[in-house]
Amino acid sequence: MNPFNTDVSKAIDFFDNIDVKAKLAEITTDKKIIKNKDTVCNIISLLDLTTLEGNDTFEKVKTLCDTAKTPSDIKGVPSVAAVCVYPRFVNWTSAQLKGTGVKAATVSSYFPSGQVPLELKLAEVQYCIDHDADEIDMVISRGEFLSGNYSFVFDEIFEINKLCKSNSNTKSVHLKVILETGELKSPGNIYAASLLAIEGGADFIKTSTGKISPAATLDASYVMLCAVKEHFEKTGKKIGFKAAGGIRKTDEALEYASLVNAVCGKDWLNQDLFRIGASSLLNDLVSSISN
């Protein structure tokens, strides 16, 4: 077991005694991101354009990559941050995106359930690394977390991150850790899981797989961002945040951007520290610029 610093019980108690909705209501209007072409284009540049369906094909993924590179013929509309796919498509995705600056991302650790032994998760992660993934979105073992086996959760994240950052790799692979906040239920659990993920080596903490309801929520995102801010204030290290699952409209995306701005500040409003995972949001963003 690798040591970690979080007193999980105290972390859970701390945030379970905070009225999250009241805190959200207190966020000042001067932190709100106003909808205009520049702000919508910035949101486009933060997107992890995603397809994670059983009927995905190489042709479908190629179409998604083409859209990711050129979302619109409107002048000034940027490419997205990444394309996120299942592992079997990651090498194909990387080839389609080569030289564009758009990252090839993949889900891993037996997304979305994570219900296999660590050795199989590590094998899948290694497969993704060997097949040119730039970024890996792993799921935590929520059952183990909810059973109080916090060391198990930490150790899995730690070992997967160690593999992503291994000196034997040709590049360091970014690790996004999916908490699946809809299954963690309480603010205290979300806060504690965020801290464990960060201490385990996450480059990003991510809300959801998008496969259960509720997926991304502002309440859960606020708690996660508080953990990100606290870590930065203690260590000086910036951890990224990714909202994913059910974000389909431009106004919703701007709400998440406004929340990031309010809690962590404008330094987080770039693709190195803030992503939105979505499949249908891009169409609404482009439409909002066109109208």
C-alpha positions in Angstrom: 0.0 0.0 0.0 1.2 3.5 -0.9 0.8 6.1 1.8 -1.7 9.0 1.3 -2.4 12.1 3.3 -6.2 12.3 3.4 -8.0 11.5 6.6 -11.0 10.3 4.7 -13.5 10.2 7.6 -12.7 13.8 8.5 -12.9 14.9 4.8 -16.3 13.3 4.5 -17.6 14.9 7.7 -16.3 18.3 6.7 -18.1 18.5 3.4 -21.3 16.8 4.6 -21.7 19.7 7.0 -21.6 22.3 4.2 -24.7 23.4 2.4 -23.5 23.1 -1.2 -26.6 24.7 -2.7 -26.2 27.7 -0.5 -22.6 28.0 -1.5 -23.6 27.9 -5.1 -26.1 30.6 -4.5 -23.4 32.8 -3.0 -21.3 32.8 -6.1 -21.2 36.4 -7.4 -22.5 37.4 -10.8 -19.2 39.1 -11.7 -17.8 35.6 -12.1 -20.4 34.6 -14.7 -19.2 33.9 -18.2 -21.4 35.8 -20.6 -22.4 34.1 -23.9 -20.8 35.7 -26.9 -18.7 34.4 -29.8 -15.4 34.5 -27.9 -16.7 32.7 -24.9 -18.5 30.0 -27.0 -15.4 29.5 -29.1 -13.4 29.0 -25.9 -15.9 26.4 -24.7 -15.4 24.6 -28.1 -11.7 24.5 -27.5 -12.2 22.8 -24.1 -14.3 19.9 -25.5 -13.5 16.3 -25.3 -15.7 15.2 -28.2 -16.8 11.8 -27.3 -18.4 8.6 -28.7 -18.7 5.7 -26.3 -21.4 3.5 -27.7 -21.7 -0.2 -28.5 -22.4 0.6 -32.2 -19.2 2.7 -32.7 -17.3 2.0 -35.9 -14.1 3.1 -37.4 -16.1 5.2 -39.9 -18.0 6.9 -37.1 -14.8 7.7 -35.3 -13.2 9.1 -38.4 -16.2 11.4 -38.9 -15.9 12.5 -35.3 -12.2 13.2 -35.8 -12.9 15.3 -38.9 -15.5 17.3 -36.9 -13.1 17.7 -34.0 -10.4 19.2 -36.3 -12.9 21.5 -38.1 -16.1 22.0 -36.1 -17.4 24.7 -38.4 -16.5 26.8 -41.4 -17.2 29.9 -39.4 -14.0 32.0 -39.2 -12.4 31.8 -35.8 -14.0 28.6 -34.6 -11.2 26.5 -33.1 -10.7 22.7 -33.0 -11.7 20.9 -29.9 -9.2 19.7 -27.2 -9.6 15.9 -27.6 -11.5 13.0 -29.1 -12.4 10.4 -26.5 -13.2 6.8 -27.7 -13.1 3.2 -26.6 -9.6 1.6 -26.5 -10.0 -0.4 -29.8 -10.3 2.9 -31.6 -7.5 4.9 -29.9 -4.7 4.1 -32.4 -7.0 4.9 -35.3 -8.0 8.1 -33.6 -4.4 9.1 -33.0 -3.6 8.6 -36.6 -6.5 10.7 -37.8 -5.5 13.6 -35.4 -1.7 13.5 -36.0 -0.2 17.0 -36.3 -3.5 18.8 -35.5 -3.0 19.4 -31.8 -6.2 17.6 -30.9 -5.5 14.8 -28.4 -6.4 11.2 -28.7 -8.2 10.2 -25.4 -9.6 6.9 -24.4 -11.5 5.5 -21.5 -9.9 2.7 -19.6 -9.7 0.5 -16.4 -12.7 -1.4 -17.7 -15.0 1.7 -18.1 -17.7 2.2 -17.0 -17.9 -0.3 -14.1 -14.2 -0.8 -13.3 -15.2 -4.2 -11.9 -12.1 -6.3 -12.8 -8.8 -6.9 -11.0 -6.0 -4.3 -11.1 -3.8 -6.5 -13.3 -6.4 -6.4 -16.0 -6.9 -2.7 -15.7 -3.1 -2.2 -16.0 -3.0 -4.4 -19.0 -5.7 -2.3 -20.7 -4.0 0.9 -19.8 -0.7 -0.4 -21.2 -2.5 -1.4 -24.4 -3.8 2.2 -24.7 -0.4 3.7 -24.1 1.2 1.3 -26.6 -1.5 2.4 -29.2 -0.7 6.1 -28.9 -3.2 7.4 -26.4 -2.4 11.0 -25.2 -4.9 10.9 -22.4 -6.6 8.1 -20.4 -9.9 8.5 -18.5 -10.0 5.8 -15.8 -12.9 5.0 -13.5 -12.4 4.5 -9.7 -13.7 1.4 -7.9 -16.8 3.0 -6.4 -17.9 -0.1 -4.6 -14.5 -0.3 -2.8 -14.7 3.4 -1.9 -18.3 3.1 -0.5 -17.2 0.1 1.5 -14.5 2.2 3.1 -11.6 0.6 1.4 -9.9 3.9 0.6 -6.4 2.4 0.4 -7.6 0.1 -2.4 -8.9 3.1 -4.4 -5.8 5.2 -3.8 -3.5 2.3 -4.8 -5.3 1.6 -8.1 -5.0 5.3 -9.1 -1.4 5.4 -8.0 -0.4 2.3 -10.0 -2.3 3.4 -13.1 -0.7 6.9 -13.0 2.7 5.3 -12.5 2.2 3.4 -15.7 1.0 6.5 -17.5 4.2 8.4 -16.4 6.6 5.5 -16.7 10.1 6.3 -18.1 9.7 3.4 -20.5 6.9 5.2 -22.3 7.8 7.5 -25.2 5.6 10.2 -23.7 3.8 11.0 -20.4 0.2 10.2 -20.7 -2.3 12.5 -19.0 -4.6 10.7 -16.5 -8.2 11.8 -15.9 -9.8 10.0 -12.9 -13.6 9.6 -13.1 -15.3 9.6 -9.7 -18.8 8.8 -11.0 -20.3 11.3 -8.6 -23.9 10.1 -9.1 -22.9 6.8 -7.3 -20.9 8.5 -4.5 -24.1 10.3 -3.5 -23.0 12.7 -0.7 -20.8 15.8 -0.9 -18.5 14.4 1.7 -17.9 11.3 -0.4 -17.3 13.3 -3.5 -14.8 15.6 -1.7 -12.9 12.7 -0.2 -12.8 10.8 -3.5 -11.5 14.0 -5.2 -8.7 14.3 -2.6 -7.7 10.6 -3.0 -7.6 10.9 -6.8 -5.5 14.0 -6.6 -3.1 12.4 -4.2 -3.0 9.3 -6.3 -1.6 11.3 -9.2 -4.6 12.4 -11.3 -3.9 15.2 -13.8 -7.7 15.8 -13.9 -10.6 14.8 -11.8 -13.8 14.1 -13.8 -17.4 13.9 -12.7 -19.0 11.0 -14.5 -19.0 8.3 -17.1 -22.2 9.6 -18.6 -23.6 6.1 -18.3 -25.7 6.6 -15.1 -28.0 9.3 -13.8 -27.4 11.8 -12.4 -24.2 12.4 -14.3 -22.5 15.8 -14.2 -24.1 18.3 -11.7 -23.1 21.7 -10.6 -23.4 20.6 -7.0 -20.9 17.8 -7.4 -18.6 20.0 -9.6 -18.5 22.6 -6.9 -17.3 20.1 -4.3 -14.6 18.7 -6.7 -13.4 22.2 -7.6 -13.1 23.0 -3.9 -10.7 20.0 -3.6 -8.8 21.3 -6.6 -8.5 24.8 -5.1 -7.5 23.4 -1.7 -4.7 21.3 -3.3 -3.4 24.3 -5.2 -3.4 26.5 -2.1 -1.5 23.8 -0.2 1.0 22.7 -2.9 1.0 25.2 -5.7 0.2 22.4 -8.1 -2.8 22.9 -10.5 -5.1 19.9 -11.1 -7.6 19.9 -14.0 -11.3 19.4 -13.8 -13.6 17.7 -16.3 -17.4 17.9 -16.3 -18.9 15.1 -18.4 -22.3 13.5 -18.8 -25.5 15.1 -19.9 -24.2 18.5 -20.8 -25.9 19.3 -24.1 -26.7 23.0 -24.3 -24.5 26.1 -24.6 -26.0 27.7 -21.5 -25.3 24.6 -19.5 -21.6 24.6 -20.6 -21.3 28.3 -19.7 -22.6 27.5 -16.2 -19.8 25.1 -15.7 -17.3 27.5 -17.0 -18.7 30.2 -14.7 -18.4 27.8 -11.7 -14.7 27.0 -12.6 -14.0 30.8 -12.8 -15.7 31.4 -9.5 -14.0 28.7 -7.5 -10.6 28.3 -9.1 -10.2 31.5 -11.2 -9.6 32.4 -14.8 -6.3 30.6 -14.9 -8.3 27.3 -15.1 -10.3 28.4 -18.2 -8.0 26.6 -20.7 -7.8 23.1 -22.0 -4.8 22.2 -19.8 -7.0 22.6 -16.7 -10.7 22.4 -17.8 -12.5 20.1 -20.1 -16.1 19.3 -20.9 -16.9 15.8 -22.2 -19.8 15.7 -24.5 -21.2 14.1 -27.7 -24.0 16.4 -28.7 -23.0 19.7 -27.1 -20.8 20.8 -30.1 -23.7 21.2 -32.4 -25.5 23.6 -30.0 -22.3 25.6 -29.5 -21.7 26.1 -33.2 -25.4 26.9 -33.7 -25.3 29.5 -31.0 -22.5 31.3 -32.9 -24.4 31.0 -36.3 -27.6 32.5 -34.9 
